[in-house]
Amino acid sequence: MVPVTAEEPDEVLGINSRRELAEATRILQERKLDELMASGVTLVDPRRTHVETEVSIGQDTVIDPGVTLLALRGLAGGCGSRPGAWSTEASSRTGWS
């Protein structure tokens, strides 16, 4: 065995129960939302927004509360969303609702 130091301790969490799985999922979700906001995406209410880790969203996009984005290839910049919107396996260059 070779010891390894993780930059983020959360990256090496053990998952042995559904509770721990939920916690790990929450951590990944928070990281994704932080990454999006840092890149210029506006999340009106991050606590009520779900974006899968592989989704990419362009700068100046506004995501309203209650939006879920699953397995998107990408969402272009300058787009918007409506509360409660779901989108899966879609790509947009002009916006969606």
WOZIRA-V763575 format. One record per residue. N is the residue number from 1. RES is the residue in one small letter. OMEGA is omega in radians with two decimals (999 if undefined). BURIAL is I if it has 9 or more other ideal C-beta (glycine too) atoms within 8 Angstrom, else O. D_LAST is the distance of its C-alpha to the last C-alpha in Angstrom with 2 decimals. Layout:
N;RES;OMEGA;BURIAL;D_LAST, N;RES;OMEGA;BURIAL;D_LAST
This chain:
1;m;3.11;O;50.96, 2;v;3.11;O;49.68, 3;p;-3.14;O;48.19, 4;v;3.08;O;44.83, 5;t;3.13;O;43.37, 6;a;3.08;O;39.63, 7;e;3.12;O;37.98, 8;e;-3.13;O;35.66, 9;p;3.13;O;37.48, 10;d;-3.11;O;34.27, 11;e;-3.11;O;34.15, 12;v;3.09;O;37.26, 13;l;3.01;I;36.65, 14;g;3.12;O;38.16, 15;i;-3.09;O;36.16, 16;n;3.14;O;38.49, 17;s;3.10;O;36.62, 18;r;3.09;O;33.26, 19;r;3.12;O;33.32, 20;e;3.07;I;33.88, 21;l;3.11;I;31.12, 22;a;3.13;O;28.67, 23;e;3.11;I;30.02, 24;a;3.10;I;29.68, 25;t;3.12;O;26.05, 26;r;-3.14;O;25.40, 27;i;3.12;I;27.25, 28;l;3.14;I;25.28, 29;q;3.12;I;21.93, 30;e;3.11;O;23.29, 31;r;-3.13;O;24.47, 32;k;-3.12;I;21.16, 33;l;3.07;I;19.38, 34;d;3.12;O;22.41, 35;e;-3.14;O;22.24, 36;l;-3.13;I;18.64, 37;m;3.11;I;19.53, 38;a;-3.13;O;22.76, 39;s;3.05;O;21.07, 40;g;3.07;I;19.07, 41;v;3.10;I;15.75, 42;t;3.04;I;15.17, 43;l;-3.06;I;14.74, 44;v;3.09;O;14.90, 45;d;-3.08;I;16.65, 46;p;-3.13;O;17.72, 47;r;-3.14;O;19.63, 48;r;3.14;O;16.62, 49;t;3.10;I;14.57, 50;h;3.12;O;15.45, 51;v;3.12;I;15.32, 52;e;-3.01;I;17.89, 53;t;-3.10;O;20.56, 54;e;3.14;O;20.06, 55;v;3.03;I;16.45, 56;s;-3.10;O;16.52, 57;i;-3.10;I;14.16, 58;g;3.14;I;15.26, 59;q;3.09;O;16.78, 60;d;3.03;I;15.26, 61;t;3.12;I;11.78, 62;v;3.14;I;10.80, 63;i;3.14;I;9.79, 64;d;3.12;I;9.99, 65;p;3.06;O;12.51, 66;g;-3.12;I;12.34, 67;v;3.08;I;9.86, 68;t;3.12;I;11.64, 69;l;-3.07;I;11.68, 70;l;2.99;I;14.55, 71;a;3.08;O;16.61, 72;l;2.98;I;14.28, 73;r;3.12;O;16.43, 74;g;3.08;I;14.53, 75;l;-3.04;I;11.58, 76;a;3.12;I;12.99, 77;g;3.09;I;13.84, 78;g;3.14;O;12.49, 79;c;3.09;I;8.76, 80;g;3.14;I;6.65, 81;s;3.08;I;4.63, 82;r;3.11;O;5.34, 83;p;3.10;O;8.72, 84;g;-3.10;O;9.59, 85;a;3.03;I;6.70, 86;w;3.04;O;8.83, 87;s;3.11;I;8.99, 88;t;3.05;O;12.48, 89;e;-3.14;O;14.54, 90;a;3.06;O;12.03, 91;s;-3.08;O;12.44, 92;s;3.04;I;10.54, 93;r;-3.05;O;12.53, 94;t;3.13;O;10.60, 95;g;-3.12;O;7.08, 96;w;3.10;I;3.76, 97;s;999;O;0.00
